[in-house]
Amino acid sequence: MISGWRGVSVVYDRCVELGREIKRLVEPMEVDDFQNPEYYPPASASREVVATYFLVMVAMDHRLSRPGKPYEAFVDGKLYHGADLLYRLGSKKLQEDPDFFTAERLSRATVDDVRSWLSVGGASPPDPEVRAKLLRDLGRKLQLLYQGSAWGIIVESKGYLRRGVGEGFVDRLKVFTAYQDPVEKKAFLLAKFLERRGVVRFADPHNKELPVDNHLVRLAIRTGIVSATEDLLEAVRRQKEVDPLDDVALRLAARRAWRVVAQHGGIDPFILDDFLWAFGRLCCTRDTPTCRAGCSDRCRGMSWCNGGCPLSGVCKAYSDDRLMVPEHRFLLTWWY
Protein backbone atom coordinates (compact mmCIF):
# COMPACT_ATOMS: atom_id res chain seq x y z
CA MET A 1 0.00 0.00 0.00
CA ILE A 2 1.57 3.29 -1.06
CA SER A 3 -0.63 5.57 0.97
CA GLY A 4 1.18 6.88 4.04
CA TRP A 5 4.69 5.55 3.22
CA ARG A 6 7.28 8.14 4.35
CA GLY A 7 4.44 10.60 4.83
CA VAL A 8 3.34 10.50 1.18
CA SER A 9 -0.27 9.59 0.38
CA VAL A 10 -2.65 9.24 -2.55
CA VAL A 11 -5.79 11.38 -2.27
CA TYR A 12 -8.27 9.13 -4.03
CA ASP A 13 -11.33 11.38 -4.12
CA ARG A 14 -9.32 14.10 -5.86
CA CYS A 15 -8.03 11.53 -8.37
CA VAL A 16 -11.62 10.68 -9.30
CA GLU A 17 -12.54 14.35 -9.75
CA LEU A 18 -9.42 15.11 -11.78
CA GLY A 19 -9.92 12.08 -14.03
CA ARG A 20 -13.36 13.26 -15.06
CA GLU A 21 -12.02 16.75 -15.80
CA ILE A 22 -9.01 15.62 -17.81
CA LYS A 23 -11.12 13.25 -19.91
CA ARG A 24 -12.68 16.15 -21.83
CA LEU A 25 -9.26 17.72 -22.45
CA VAL A 26 -7.71 14.53 -23.78
CA GLU A 27 -10.45 13.59 -26.23
CA PRO A 28 -9.60 16.19 -28.94
CA MET A 29 -5.84 15.65 -28.67
CA GLU A 30 -3.90 14.32 -31.64
CA VAL A 31 -1.97 11.18 -30.69
CA ASP A 32 1.73 11.22 -31.57
CA ASP A 33 2.76 8.08 -33.47
CA PHE A 34 6.48 8.80 -32.89
CA GLN A 35 7.29 8.50 -36.58
CA ASN A 36 8.67 12.01 -37.15
CA PRO A 37 12.13 11.32 -38.64
CA GLU A 38 13.39 14.51 -37.01
CA TYR A 39 13.45 12.50 -33.77
CA TYR A 40 12.65 8.86 -34.52
CA PRO A 41 13.24 6.08 -37.06
CA PRO A 42 11.26 6.56 -40.28
CA ALA A 43 7.99 4.68 -40.80
CA SER A 44 9.80 2.26 -43.14
CA ALA A 45 12.26 1.10 -40.45
CA SER A 46 12.19 -2.57 -39.45
CA ARG A 47 10.84 -3.62 -36.06
CA GLU A 48 14.38 -4.58 -34.99
CA VAL A 49 15.70 -1.10 -35.81
CA VAL A 50 12.76 0.55 -34.06
CA ALA A 51 13.05 -1.64 -30.97
CA THR A 52 16.82 -1.14 -30.66
CA TYR A 53 16.65 2.60 -31.30
CA PHE A 54 14.10 3.22 -28.58
CA LEU A 55 15.81 0.80 -26.16
CA VAL A 56 19.02 2.83 -26.51
CA MET A 57 17.45 6.28 -26.55
CA VAL A 58 15.27 5.72 -23.50
CA ALA A 59 18.33 4.36 -21.68
CA MET A 60 20.00 7.73 -22.38
CA ASP A 61 16.91 9.78 -21.50
CA HIS A 62 17.75 11.00 -18.01
CA ARG A 63 19.06 14.11 -16.29
CA LEU A 64 20.27 15.94 -19.39
CA SER A 65 20.22 19.42 -17.84
CA ARG A 66 21.75 20.65 -14.63
CA PRO A 67 20.98 23.83 -12.64
CA GLY A 68 22.48 26.71 -14.59
CA LYS A 69 23.47 24.45 -17.48
CA PRO A 70 20.53 23.56 -19.72
CA TYR A 71 21.02 20.89 -22.34
CA GLU A 72 20.13 22.89 -25.44
CA ALA A 73 21.72 23.75 -28.76
CA PHE A 74 21.03 24.54 -32.38
CA VAL A 75 21.05 21.64 -34.82
CA ASP A 76 20.73 22.51 -38.51
CA GLY A 77 19.60 26.00 -37.56
CA LYS A 78 16.87 24.97 -35.11
CA LEU A 79 17.05 25.25 -31.31
CA TYR A 80 16.37 22.04 -29.36
CA HIS A 81 16.15 21.60 -25.60
CA GLY A 82 16.37 18.63 -23.24
CA ALA A 83 14.83 15.41 -24.55
CA ASP A 84 14.07 17.09 -27.89
CA LEU A 85 17.81 17.62 -28.43
CA LEU A 86 18.61 14.07 -27.29
CA TYR A 87 16.20 12.48 -29.77
CA ARG A 88 17.23 14.86 -32.55
CA LEU A 89 20.83 13.70 -32.11
CA GLY A 90 19.64 10.11 -31.89
CA SER A 91 17.86 10.38 -35.22
CA LYS A 92 20.92 11.94 -36.85
CA LYS A 93 23.09 9.14 -35.49
CA LEU A 94 20.72 6.52 -36.85
CA GLN A 95 20.81 8.14 -40.28
CA GLU A 96 24.58 8.66 -40.40
CA ASP A 97 25.86 5.59 -38.51
CA PRO A 98 23.07 3.01 -38.16
CA ASP A 99 25.50 0.28 -37.03
CA PHE A 100 26.01 2.21 -33.80
CA PHE A 101 22.62 0.84 -32.69
CA THR A 102 23.72 -2.78 -32.89
CA ALA A 103 24.48 -4.84 -29.80
CA GLU A 104 28.07 -5.42 -30.89
CA ARG A 105 28.82 -1.69 -31.26
CA LEU A 106 26.97 -0.80 -28.08
CA SER A 107 29.05 -3.34 -26.14
CA ARG A 108 32.18 -1.36 -27.07
CA ALA A 109 30.83 2.15 -26.43
CA THR A 110 33.37 4.55 -24.92
CA VAL A 111 33.13 7.86 -23.12
CA ASP A 112 34.45 9.54 -26.27
CA ASP A 113 31.69 7.87 -28.31
CA VAL A 114 29.07 9.37 -25.99
CA ARG A 115 30.66 12.81 -25.97
CA SER A 116 31.03 12.99 -29.74
CA TRP A 117 27.45 11.78 -30.26
CA LEU A 118 25.55 13.79 -27.65
CA SER A 119 27.62 16.99 -27.55
CA VAL A 120 26.81 19.83 -29.91
CA GLY A 121 27.14 23.61 -29.88
CA GLY A 122 28.40 23.80 -26.30
CA ALA A 123 25.80 21.38 -24.95
CA SER A 124 26.97 18.07 -23.54
CA PRO A 125 25.46 15.43 -21.23
CA PRO A 126 26.67 15.78 -17.64
CA ASP A 127 27.60 12.12 -17.08
CA PRO A 128 29.22 10.63 -20.21
CA GLU A 129 31.02 7.97 -18.16
CA VAL A 130 27.72 6.67 -16.76
CA ARG A 131 26.04 6.74 -20.17
CA ALA A 132 28.89 4.80 -21.77
CA LYS A 133 28.58 2.13 -19.06
CA LEU A 134 24.82 1.89 -19.63
CA LEU A 135 25.35 1.44 -23.38
CA ARG A 136 27.98 -1.27 -22.90
CA ASP A 137 25.70 -3.05 -20.44
CA LEU A 138 22.85 -2.96 -22.98
CA GLY A 139 25.03 -4.33 -25.76
CA ARG A 140 26.63 -7.12 -23.75
CA LYS A 141 23.39 -8.37 -22.23
CA LEU A 142 21.55 -8.21 -25.55
CA GLN A 143 24.27 -10.45 -26.98
CA LEU A 144 24.28 -12.81 -24.01
CA LEU A 145 20.51 -13.14 -23.46
CA TYR A 146 18.77 -12.23 -26.74
CA GLN A 147 21.23 -13.06 -29.53
CA GLY A 148 21.83 -9.33 -29.95
CA SER A 149 18.17 -8.60 -30.72
CA ALA A 150 16.10 -5.97 -28.89
CA TRP A 151 13.03 -7.38 -30.64
CA GLY A 152 13.85 -10.64 -28.87
CA ILE A 153 12.85 -9.08 -25.54
CA ILE A 154 9.32 -8.62 -26.87
CA VAL A 155 9.26 -12.11 -28.34
CA GLU A 156 10.32 -13.71 -25.06
CA SER A 157 7.77 -11.67 -23.10
CA LYS A 158 5.06 -12.93 -25.51
CA GLY A 159 3.72 -9.38 -25.72
CA TYR A 160 2.89 -9.03 -22.02
CA LEU A 161 4.00 -6.20 -19.78
CA ARG A 162 3.81 -8.54 -16.78
CA ARG A 163 3.81 -12.32 -17.10
CA GLY A 164 4.46 -14.94 -14.47
CA VAL A 165 7.51 -14.32 -12.33
CA GLY A 166 9.78 -11.94 -14.19
CA GLU A 167 8.73 -13.00 -17.67
CA GLY A 168 6.93 -9.87 -18.86
CA PHE A 169 8.47 -7.08 -20.96
CA VAL A 170 8.86 -4.64 -18.06
CA ASP A 171 10.26 -7.38 -15.84
CA ARG A 172 12.79 -8.55 -18.43
CA LEU A 173 14.10 -5.02 -18.89
CA LYS A 174 15.34 -5.01 -15.30
CA VAL A 175 18.35 -7.09 -16.28
CA PHE A 176 19.71 -3.94 -17.95
CA THR A 177 21.24 -1.42 -15.55
CA ALA A 178 19.59 1.51 -17.33
CA TYR A 179 16.15 0.04 -16.58
CA GLN A 180 16.51 -0.79 -12.88
CA ASP A 181 14.51 2.17 -11.53
CA PRO A 182 12.22 0.83 -8.76
CA VAL A 183 9.38 2.94 -10.20
CA GLU A 184 10.05 1.68 -13.77
CA LYS A 185 9.91 5.07 -15.46
CA LYS A 186 12.13 4.18 -18.42
CA ALA A 187 10.52 0.76 -18.83
CA PHE A 188 7.03 2.18 -19.27
CA LEU A 189 8.27 5.02 -21.48
CA LEU A 190 9.86 2.43 -23.74
CA ALA A 191 6.65 0.39 -23.72
CA LYS A 192 4.70 3.49 -24.74
CA PHE A 193 7.04 4.25 -27.64
CA LEU A 194 6.98 0.69 -28.96
CA GLU A 195 3.22 0.26 -28.71
CA ARG A 196 2.56 3.60 -30.38
CA ARG A 197 4.92 2.71 -33.22
CA GLY A 198 2.95 -0.50 -33.78
CA VAL A 199 5.84 -2.81 -32.91
CA VAL A 200 3.72 -4.48 -30.23
CA ARG A 201 0.20 -4.29 -28.84
CA PHE A 202 0.46 -5.39 -25.25
CA ALA A 203 -1.86 -8.23 -24.31
CA ASP A 204 -2.40 -6.92 -20.78
CA PRO A 205 -3.27 -3.20 -21.06
CA HIS A 206 -4.56 -3.30 -17.47
CA ASN A 207 -0.90 -3.46 -16.42
CA LYS A 208 0.04 -0.16 -18.06
CA GLU A 209 1.48 2.51 -15.79
CA LEU A 210 2.52 6.09 -16.44
CA PRO A 211 6.29 6.59 -16.74
CA VAL A 212 6.60 8.86 -13.70
CA ASP A 213 9.44 11.31 -13.23
CA ASN A 214 9.80 14.42 -11.08
CA HIS A 215 7.71 16.49 -13.50
CA LEU A 216 4.66 14.28 -13.03
CA VAL A 217 5.22 14.41 -9.27
CA ARG A 218 5.11 18.21 -9.47
CA LEU A 219 1.74 18.05 -11.22
CA ALA A 220 0.45 15.46 -8.75
CA ILE A 221 1.33 17.61 -5.73
CA ARG A 222 -0.05 20.79 -7.28
CA THR A 223 -3.35 19.24 -8.27
CA GLY A 224 -3.65 17.66 -4.84
CA ILE A 225 -3.87 14.01 -5.87
CA VAL A 226 -0.71 13.33 -3.82
CA SER A 227 -0.07 14.77 -0.38
CA ALA A 228 3.22 14.90 1.53
CA THR A 229 4.39 15.99 4.96
CA GLU A 230 5.20 19.65 5.46
CA ASP A 231 8.86 18.77 6.02
CA LEU A 232 9.08 17.03 2.66
CA LEU A 233 7.20 19.83 0.88
CA GLU A 234 9.59 22.35 2.43
CA ALA A 235 12.55 20.36 1.13
CA VAL A 236 10.97 20.49 -2.33
CA ARG A 237 10.36 24.26 -2.07
CA ARG A 238 13.95 24.89 -0.98
CA GLN A 239 15.26 22.52 -3.66
CA LYS A 240 17.13 20.35 -1.19
CA GLU A 241 18.29 17.05 -2.63
CA VAL A 242 15.90 14.32 -1.44
CA ASP A 243 17.16 10.85 -0.62
CA PRO A 244 16.37 7.85 -2.84
CA LEU A 245 13.59 6.55 -0.57
CA ASP A 246 11.74 9.89 -0.63
CA ASP A 247 12.11 9.99 -4.41
CA VAL A 248 10.68 6.48 -4.72
CA ALA A 249 7.85 7.25 -2.27
CA LEU A 250 6.86 10.39 -4.17
CA ARG A 251 6.97 8.74 -7.57
CA LEU A 252 5.21 5.53 -6.51
CA ALA A 253 2.40 7.57 -4.98
CA ALA A 254 2.20 9.72 -8.11
CA ARG A 255 2.14 6.61 -10.31
CA ARG A 256 -0.73 5.15 -8.31
CA ALA A 257 -2.59 8.46 -8.28
CA TRP A 258 -2.26 9.03 -12.02
CA ARG A 259 -3.41 5.47 -12.68
CA VAL A 260 -6.58 6.15 -10.65
CA VAL A 261 -7.03 9.37 -12.64
CA ALA A 262 -6.73 7.36 -15.87
CA GLN A 263 -9.21 4.72 -14.68
CA HIS A 264 -11.88 7.22 -13.67
CA GLY A 265 -11.37 9.28 -16.81
CA GLY A 266 -11.47 6.24 -19.08
CA ILE A 267 -8.07 7.26 -20.44
CA ASP A 268 -5.29 4.99 -21.63
CA PRO A 269 -2.36 5.65 -19.21
CA PHE A 270 0.02 6.20 -22.11
CA ILE A 271 -2.35 8.80 -23.61
CA LEU A 272 -2.67 10.48 -20.22
CA ASP A 273 1.11 10.66 -20.12
CA ASP A 274 1.07 12.48 -23.48
CA PHE A 275 -1.31 15.06 -22.06
CA LEU A 276 0.64 15.55 -18.83
CA TRP A 277 3.93 15.84 -20.71
CA ALA A 278 2.54 18.66 -22.85
CA PHE A 279 0.56 20.27 -20.03
CA GLY A 280 3.61 20.33 -17.76
CA ARG A 281 5.84 21.83 -20.44
CA LEU A 282 3.39 24.43 -21.72
CA CYS A 283 0.93 25.33 -18.96
CA CYS A 284 1.82 24.10 -15.48
CA THR A 285 5.52 24.78 -15.89
CA ARG A 286 8.08 24.62 -13.11
CA ASP A 287 8.61 28.36 -12.67
CA THR A 288 5.88 30.20 -14.60
CA PRO A 289 2.58 28.28 -14.47
CA THR A 290 -0.20 29.93 -16.46
CA CYS A 291 -2.34 30.46 -13.37
CA ARG A 292 0.35 32.84 -12.08
CA ALA A 293 2.02 34.19 -15.22
CA GLY A 294 -0.74 33.97 -17.84
CA CYS A 295 -0.88 31.95 -21.05
CA SER A 296 2.05 31.81 -23.43
CA ASP A 297 1.80 31.65 -27.21
CA ARG A 298 2.72 27.95 -27.09
CA CYS A 299 0.03 27.26 -24.53
CA ARG A 300 -2.60 29.10 -26.59
CA GLY A 301 -1.90 26.76 -29.50
CA MET A 302 -3.16 23.72 -27.58
CA SER A 303 -6.71 22.47 -27.99
CA TRP A 304 -7.45 22.75 -24.28
CA CYS A 305 -6.44 26.41 -23.84
CA ASN A 306 -9.33 28.78 -23.02
CA GLY A 307 -7.28 31.77 -21.88
CA GLY A 308 -6.39 30.24 -18.53
CA CYS A 309 -5.43 26.97 -16.92
CA PRO A 310 -7.99 24.35 -17.96
CA LEU A 311 -7.61 22.58 -14.59
CA SER A 312 -7.99 25.64 -12.37
CA GLY A 313 -11.37 24.41 -11.13
CA VAL A 314 -9.92 21.18 -9.73
CA CYS A 315 -6.33 22.17 -8.90
CA LYS A 316 -5.55 22.57 -5.23
CA ALA A 317 -2.51 24.81 -5.81
CA TYR A 318 -4.65 27.26 -7.79
CA SER A 319 -5.91 28.63 -4.49
CA ASP A 320 -3.16 27.42 -2.15
CA ASP A 321 0.31 28.84 -2.77
CA ARG A 322 1.88 26.34 -0.39
CA LEU A 323 1.37 23.65 -3.02
CA MET A 324 2.78 25.67 -5.92
CA VAL A 325 6.05 23.77 -5.64
CA PRO A 326 8.75 23.00 -8.22
CA GLU A 327 9.61 19.36 -8.85
CA HIS A 328 11.62 17.63 -6.15
CA ARG A 329 15.37 17.65 -6.61
CA PHE A 330 17.03 14.27 -7.17
CA LEU A 331 19.83 14.81 -9.65
CA LEU A 332 22.41 12.07 -9.25
CA THR A 333 20.54 9.22 -10.88
CA TRP A 334 20.05 7.48 -14.21
CA TRP A 335 16.59 6.24 -13.24
CA TYR A 336 14.88 9.12 -15.08
C-alpha positions in Angstrom: 0.0 0.0 0.0 1.6 3.3 -1.1 -0.6 5.6 1.0 1.2 6.9 4.0 4.7 5.5 3.2 7.3 8.1 4.4 4.4 10.6 4.8 3.3 10.5 1.2 -0.3 9.6 0.4 -2.6 9.2 -2.6 -5.8 11.4 -2.3 -8.3 9.1 -4.0 -11.3 11.4 -4.1 -9.3 14.1 -5.9 -8.0 11.5 -8.4 -11.6 10.7 -9.3 -12.5 14.3 -9.8 -9.4 15.1 -11.8 -9.9 12.1 -14.0 -13.4 13.3 -15.1 -12.0 16.8 -15.8 -9.0 15.6 -17.8 -11.1 13.3 -19.9 -12.7 16.2 -21.8 -9.3 17.7 -22.5 -7.7 14.5 -23.8 -10.5 13.6 -26.2 -9.6 16.2 -28.9 -5.8 15.7 -28.7 -3.9 14.3 -31.6 -2.0 11.2 -30.7 1.7 11.2 -31.6 2.8 8.1 -33.5 6.5 8.8 -32.9 7.3 8.5 -36.6 8.7 12.0 -37.2 12.1 11.3 -38.6 13.4 14.5 -37.0 13.4 12.5 -33.8 12.6 8.9 -34.5 13.2 6.1 -37.1 11.3 6.6 -40.3 8.0 4.7 -40.8 9.8 2.3 -43.1 12.3 1.1 -40.5 12.2 -2.6 -39.4 10.8 -3.6 -36.1 14.4 -4.6 -35.0 15.7 -1.1 -35.8 12.8 0.6 -34.1 13.0 -1.6 -31.0 16.8 -1.1 -30.7 16.7 2.6 -31.3 14.1 3.2 -28.6 15.8 0.8 -26.2 19.0 2.8 -26.5 17.5 6.3 -26.5 15.3 5.7 -23.5 18.3 4.4 -21.7 20.0 7.7 -22.4 16.9 9.8 -21.5 17.8 11.0 -18.0 19.1 14.1 -16.3 20.3 15.9 -19.4 20.2 19.4 -17.8 21.7 20.7 -14.6 21.0 23.8 -12.6 22.5 26.7 -14.6 23.5 24.4 -17.5 20.5 23.6 -19.7 21.0 20.9 -22.3 20.1 22.9 -25.4 21.7 23.8 -28.8 21.0 24.5 -32.4 21.1 21.6 -34.8 20.7 22.5 -38.5 19.6 26.0 -37.6 16.9 25.0 -35.1 17.0 25.2 -31.3 16.4 22.0 -29.4 16.2 21.6 -25.6 16.4 18.6 -23.2 14.8 15.4 -24.5 14.1 17.1 -27.9 17.8 17.6 -28.4 18.6 14.1 -27.3 16.2 12.5 -29.8 17.2 14.9 -32.6 20.8 13.7 -32.1 19.6 10.1 -31.9 17.9 10.4 -35.2 20.9 11.9 -36.8 23.1 9.1 -35.5 20.7 6.5 -36.9 20.8 8.1 -40.3 24.6 8.7 -40.4 25.9 5.6 -38.5 23.1 3.0 -38.2 25.5 0.3 -37.0 26.0 2.2 -33.8 22.6 0.8 -32.7 23.7 -2.8 -32.9 24.5 -4.8 -29.8 28.1 -5.4 -30.9 28.8 -1.7 -31.3 27.0 -0.8 -28.1 29.1 -3.3 -26.1 32.2 -1.4 -27.1 30.8 2.2 -26.4 33.4 4.5 -24.9 33.1 7.9 -23.1 34.5 9.5 -26.3 31.7 7.9 -28.3 29.1 9.4 -26.0 30.7 12.8 -26.0 31.0 13.0 -29.7 27.4 11.8 -30.3 25.6 13.8 -27.6 27.6 17.0 -27.5 26.8 19.8 -29.9 27.1 23.6 -29.9 28.4 23.8 -26.3 25.8 21.4 -25.0 27.0 18.1 -23.5 25.5 15.4 -21.2 26.7 15.8 -17.6 27.6 12.1 -17.1 29.2 10.6 -20.2 31.0 8.0 -18.2 27.7 6.7 -16.8 26.0 6.7 -20.2 28.9 4.8 -21.8 28.6 2.1 -19.1 24.8 1.9 -19.6 25.3 1.4 -23.4 28.0 -1.3 -22.9 25.7 -3.0 -20.4 22.8 -3.0 -23.0 25.0 -4.3 -25.8 26.6 -7.1 -23.8 23.4 -8.4 -22.2 21.5 -8.2 -25.6 24.3 -10.4 -27.0 24.3 -12.8 -24.0 20.5 -13.1 -23.5 18.8 -12.2 -26.7 21.2 -13.1 -29.5 21.8 -9.3 -30.0 18.2 -8.6 -30.7 16.1 -6.0 -28.9 13.0 -7.4 -30.6 13.8 -10.6 -28.9 12.9 -9.1 -25.5 9.3 -8.6 -26.9 9.3 -12.1 -28.3 10.3 -13.7 -25.1 7.8 -11.7 -23.1 5.1 -12.9 -25.5 3.7 -9.4 -25.7 2.9 -9.0 -22.0 4.0 -6.2 -19.8 3.8 -8.5 -16.8 3.8 -12.3 -17.1 4.5 -14.9 -14.5 7.5 -14.3 -12.3 9.8 -11.9 -14.2 8.7 -13.0 -17.7 6.9 -9.9 -18.9 8.5 -7.1 -21.0 8.9 -4.6 -18.1 10.3 -7.4 -15.8 12.8 -8.6 -18.4 14.1 -5.0 -18.9 15.3 -5.0 -15.3 18.3 -7.1 -16.3 19.7 -3.9 -18.0 21.2 -1.4 -15.5 19.6 1.5 -17.3 16.1 0.0 -16.6 16.5 -0.8 -12.9 14.5 2.2 -11.5 12.2 0.8 -8.8 9.4 2.9 -10.2 10.1 1.7 -13.8 9.9 5.1 -15.5 12.1 4.2 -18.4 10.5 0.8 -18.8 7.0 2.2 -19.3 8.3 5.0 -21.5 9.9 2.4 -23.7 6.7 0.4 -23.7 4.7 3.5 -24.7 7.0 4.2 -27.6 7.0 0.7 -29.0 3.2 0.3 -28.7 2.6 3.6 -30.4 4.9 2.7 -33.2 2.9 -0.5 -33.8 5.8 -2.8 -32.9 3.7 -4.5 -30.2 0.2 -4.3 -28.8 0.5 -5.4 -25.2 -1.9 -8.2 -24.3 -2.4 -6.9 -20.8 -3.3 -3.2 -21.1 -4.6 -3.3 -17.5 -0.9 -3.5 -16.4 0.0 -0.2 -18.1 1.5 2.5 -15.8 2.5 6.1 -16.4 6.3 6.6 -16.7 6.6 8.9 -13.7 9.4 11.3 -13.2 9.8 14.4 -11.1 7.7 16.5 -13.5 4.7 14.3 -13.0 5.2 14.4 -9.3 5.1 18.2 -9.5 1.7 18.1 -11.2 0.4 15.5 -8.7 1.3 17.6 -5.7 -0.1 20.8 -7.3 -3.4 19.2 -8.3 -3.7 17.7 -4.8 -3.9 14.0 -5.9 -0.7 13.3 -3.8 -0.1 14.8 -0.4 3.2 14.9 1.5 4.4 16.0 5.0 5.2 19.6 5.5 8.9 18.8 6.0 9.1 17.0 2.7 7.2 19.8 0.9 9.6 22.4 2.4 12.5 20.4 1.1 11.0 20.5 -2.3 10.4 24.3 -2.1 13.9 24.9 -1.0 15.3 22.5 -3.7 17.1 20.4 -1.2 18.3 17.0 -2.6 15.9 14.3 -1.4 17.2 10.9 -0.6 16.4 7.9 -2.8 13.6 6.6 -0.6 11.7 9.9 -0.6 12.1 10.0 -4.4 10.7 6.5 -4.7 7.9 7.3 -2.3 6.9 10.4 -4.2 7.0 8.7 -7.6 5.2 5.5 -6.5 2.4 7.6 -5.0 2.2 9.7 -8.1 2.1 6.6 -10.3 -0.7 5.1 -8.3 -2.6 8.5 -8.3 -2.3 9.0 -12.0 -3.4 5.5 -12.7 -6.6 6.1 -10.6 -7.0 9.4 -12.6 -6.7 7.4 -15.9 -9.2 4.7 -14.7 -11.9 7.2 -13.7 -11.4 9.3 -16.8 -11.5 6.2 -19.1 -8.1 7.3 -20.4 -5.3 5.0 -21.6 -2.4 5.7 -19.2 0.0 6.2 -22.1 -2.4 8.8 -23.6 -2.7 10.5 -20.2 1.1 10.7 -20.1 1.1 12.5 -23.5 -1.3 15.1 -22.1 0.6 15.5 -18.8 3.9 15.8 -20.7 2.5 18.7 -22.9 0.6 20.3 -20.0 3.6 20.3 -17.8 5.8 21.8 -20.4 3.4 24.4 -21.7 0.9 25.3 -19.0 1.8 24.1 -15.5 5.5 24.8 -15.9 8.1 24.6 -13.1 8.6 28.4 -12.7 5.9 30.2 -14.6 2.6 28.3 -14.5 -0.2 29.9 -16.5 -2.3 30.5 -13.4 0.3 32.8 -12.1 2.0 34.2 -15.2 -0.7 34.0 -17.8 -0.9 32.0 -21.0 2.1 31.8 -23.4 1.8 31.6 -27.2 2.7 28.0 -27.1 0.0 27.3 -24.5 -2.6 29.1 -26.6 -1.9 26.8 -29.5 -3.2 23.7 -27.6 -6.7 22.5 -28.0 -7.4 22.8 -24.3 -6.4 26.4 -23.8 -9.3 28.8 -23.0 -7.3 31.8 -21.9 -6.4 30.2 -18.5 -5.4 27.0 -16.9 -8.0 24.4 -18.0 -7.6 22.6 -14.6 -8.0 25.6 -12.4 -11.4 24.4 -11.1 -9.9 21.2 -9.7 -6.3 22.2 -8.9 -5.5 22.6 -5.2 -2.5 24.8 -5.8 -4.6 27.3 -7.8 -5.9 28.6 -4.5 -3.2 27.4 -2.2 0.3 28.8 -2.8 1.9 26.3 -0.4 1.4 23.7 -3.0 2.8 25.7 -5.9 6.1 23.8 -5.6 8.7 23.0 -8.2 9.6 19.4 -8.8 11.6 17.6 -6.2 15.4 17.6 -6.6 17.0 14.3 -7.2 19.8 14.8 -9.7 22.4 12.1 -9.2 20.5 9.2 -10.9 20.1 7.5 -14.2 16.6 6.2 -13.2 14.9 9.1 -15.1 
